[in-house]
Amino acid sequence: MTKSEFIDRLAQRFPQLVARDAEDAVKVILGAMTGALTHGGRIEIRGFGSFSLNYRPPRVGRNPKSGETVHVSGKCVPHFKSSKELRERVDVAPIVATARRRAA
């Protein structure tokens, strides 16, 4: 689902919201989440999952095209961990069962 699809679905679910209001609401929510992670915070949404930051230490990498070594600096990257409830709901979804049958 894309951001615009999410906004459309929100506007359909709540007819009292004008599409512009739904778009503003989504932008505010995503902005607050981005701000929390930017300031080193953690986001926990019960029944969905949590977002946190993981630190990746500096390392020596390799340029795949030229083969030369490159220094890659340390950085923080966002990490999502799904909740048990979300994992269980996804696990019993019909599309997951179809994918399992194809893989076997």
PEDAJO-V343638 format. One record per residue. RES is the residue in one letter. OMEGA is omega in whole degrees, 0 to 359 (NA if undefined). Layout:
BEGIN
{{RES & OMEGA} {RES & OMEGA}}
END
This chain:
BEGIN
{{M & 178} {T & 179} {K & 181} {S & 176} {E & 177} {F & 179} {I & 179} {D & 181} {R & 178} {L & 179} {A & 178} {Q & 183} {R & 180} {F & 184} {P & 178} {Q & 177} {L & 172} {V & 182} {A & 180} {R & 178} {D & 177} {A & 178} {E & 178} {D & 180} {A & 179} {V & 179} {K & 179} {V & 180} {I & 180} {L & 177} {G & 178} {A & 178} {M & 178} {T & 179} {G & 180} {A & 179} {L & 179} {T & 180} {H & 175} {G & 181} {G & 179} {R & 180} {I & 178} {E & 178} {I & 184} {R & 179} {G & 181} {F & 180} {G & 181} {S & 177} {F & 176} {S & 179} {L & 173} {N & 178} {Y & 174} {R & 183} {P & 178} {P & 181} {R & 175} {V & 180} {G & 181} {R & 175} {N & 185} {P & 182} {K & 184} {S & 181} {G & 181} {E & 180} {T & 182} {V & 176} {H & 178} {V & 183} {S & 177} {G & 180} {K & 174} {C & 179} {V & 178} {P & 180} {H & 178} {F & 174} {K & 182} {S & 178} {S & 178} {K & 181} {E & 179} {L & 179} {R & 181} {E & 180} {R & 179} {V & 183} {D & 181} {V & 180} {A & 183} {P & 182} {I & 178} {V & 179} {A & 178} {T & 179} {A & 178} {R & 181} {R & 179} {R & 182} {A & 184} {A & NA}}
END
